[in-house]
Amino acid sequence: MMVMPRSSAAEAEQTRRAILAETVQQMSVHGAGGISLGGIATTLNMSKAGVVGPFRTREALLLAAFDLGVAALRERVIDPALVLHLGPGEQRLRVIVEGWTDYLVNSPFRGGCLLTSASFELDGQSGPLRDHMVEAARQWRHFLRAQLSEAVAAGHRLPHDVPDTAALLIALGLSLNQAVQLDDADTRDRTIRLLRETAGL
């Protein structure tokens, strides 16, 4: 078996990461269906075959790019609350909501939150990418409900019960992402206020 030299392996991984990074950006703007392998190749000064090569298929590339987009949400919103080792309650909930708000307003992706844009694009479709999106949305919803439940158990008060609050927060998150993308400053600011109020902050 031929062993790839260490420098070649590092270069291959660097190329793979560059392809994923550009694919996520284009997916956030154009959607999975609008992804242009030629556009990615042109941006990275590569061939189409070179773009798909590390992933073998276009579908595998899109799945990996979607996972990278979801990982950005986790890193920006979920991980900070866990790293700080905050106990359940208002303080941890505030870190999550503020982190989420900042993630939506200052998205690392040109087209905004990838999970949000994918949910609009893929909700009526079928296939592995939609299944990926549904599972990511389920995990995010479960995380929010768990945090809200723990906060209530610790004495935090919500204006609605936990399932309703989680549903409202998710709906407001979708609205905030759209307001940011449409440069609607008034709706953006109102939605941020409503997000905080709905979380009892």
N, C-alpha and C positions, 0 to 999 in steps of 0.2 A: 504494500500500500504506500502510495506516495504521500509524504508529509509536506504540507505547505509551510514554507519558511515563515518565521515569526513576523517579519516585516510585511510579507504578502498578506498574511492573515489579518494583521492590523489594518492594512490598506483596504482589504475587502470589507471589513467591519465598518470602517469609516465611510466607504462608499454606500454601504447598505443603510447606514444612519442618515446620510445625506438624501438618499432616495426617499426614505420614509418621511423625513422632515418636509420635503417639498410636496410629497403626495398628500400629507395631512393638510398642508396649507391650501392646496388646490381643491381637496375634497370639501373643506369648510366653505369655499366660495362657490364651487361648481356642482357639488354633490358627487356621490360615487358614480352616478350615471354620466356625469359630465367630465369625468377625469380624462385627460388627454395624455396618453403615454408620450406622444410627440412633444407636447408642451413641457412635460417633466424632463424629457431628454434634452430639449433645447435649453431649458434653464440650467441644467447641470452639465451641458456640453457633452452629452453621452448619446449613444444610439438607443432606439427603443428596446432592442434585444438586451442591451446592457442594463436598462432600467428593470426589466422583468426578470432577468437572469438570476439574481440572488434569491428570488422568491418562487421561481419556476412558472407561476401563473399570475395573471392579472388579478384574479380573485384573491389569491394568497397575499398579494401586495396590498390590496384594499383592506383585508382583514387585519393585517399587521399595522397598517396606518391607522385604522380605527382604534385598535387597542392602544396605540401611542397617544391618540387624542384623548381617550378616556383616562389614561395614566396621568395626563396633565391636570385633569380635574381632580384626581385623587391627590396629586402632589401639592396642588395649590389650596385645596379646600379641606380635605380629610386629614392628611398627614400632620399639618401644623397643630390641629387640635389634639392629636394623639401624642405628638412629640412633647408638647407642653405638659403632658400628664395631668391635665385638668380634670377634676372630679366632675361628675354629672351636675348640671344646673345651669343657671343663667350665664356664667362666665364662659363655659365651654360652648354653649349654644351661640353666644355672641361671636366667638372666634370663628365658628363655622359659617354663620350667616354673613359676617363681614368678609371672610375669605371668599365665599361664594359670590358675593356682590362684586368684590374687586376682580375676581376671575372673569365675570361676565362683562364688566365695564372695560377692563383692560385685558381683553382676551389675548392669548399668545398666538391665536390664529386669525388670519385676515378676515375670515367669514364668521367669526364669533365661535361660540361653544359648539364643538363638533357633535356632541351628543344631542344637542338641541336641533341643529340643522338636519342631522341624520334622522331624527324622529319624525320630522315633517316629510322628508323625502321617502323614507322606507316604510312608513306605517301601513301602506296599502299594498306592499309588495311581499314576496316570499323569497326564501333563500338564506344561506349562511350569514350574510352580512346583516340582514334584518334580524335574524336570531341573535346575533351578537349585540345589536342595538337593544333589543327587547331585554336581554339579560342584564346589560349594563344599566338600563333604566330601572329594572327591578331592584338591582343592588343599591342604586342611589336612593330609590324610594324607601327601601328597607332600612338603609342607614339613617335617613332623616327621621323615620318613625321611631327607630330605636333611640336616637338622641333626644327626641322630644319626650318619649316615654320616660327615659331616665331623668330628664330635667324636671318633669312633673312629679315624679317620685321623690325628687330631692327638694320639692317645695315650690318650683317655678310655676307661675300661673300663665295659662294660655287663654286667649279669647274664644277658642273653639276646642273640640276634642282632638286627640292626636291624629287620627286618620284624616279628618277634615283639614287640620292645620298643615299636614304634609302635602295634601292635594293642592291646597291654596298656595303653599310655598313653591311647589313645582310649577304651577300655572303662572305665578308671578315671575319666576325665573325665566320661563319661556317669553313672557312679555318684555322683560328687561332686556334679554338678548336681542329681541327684535327692535326695541326702541334704540338701543345702541347702534345697531346696524343701519337704522334709518336716520340716524343723527337727530332723533327726537328728544331733545334735552328735557323738555317739560315732562313727557311721559317717563323718561328715565328717572328723573328725580322723584316723581310721585311713586313710581314702582319701588324704588329703593326704600322710601318711607313705609310703604305698605308691607314690604317684606319684613322690615324690622318690627312693625306693629303686629303683624300676624304671628311672628315668633315670640311675641310678648316682651320685646326689648325696647 
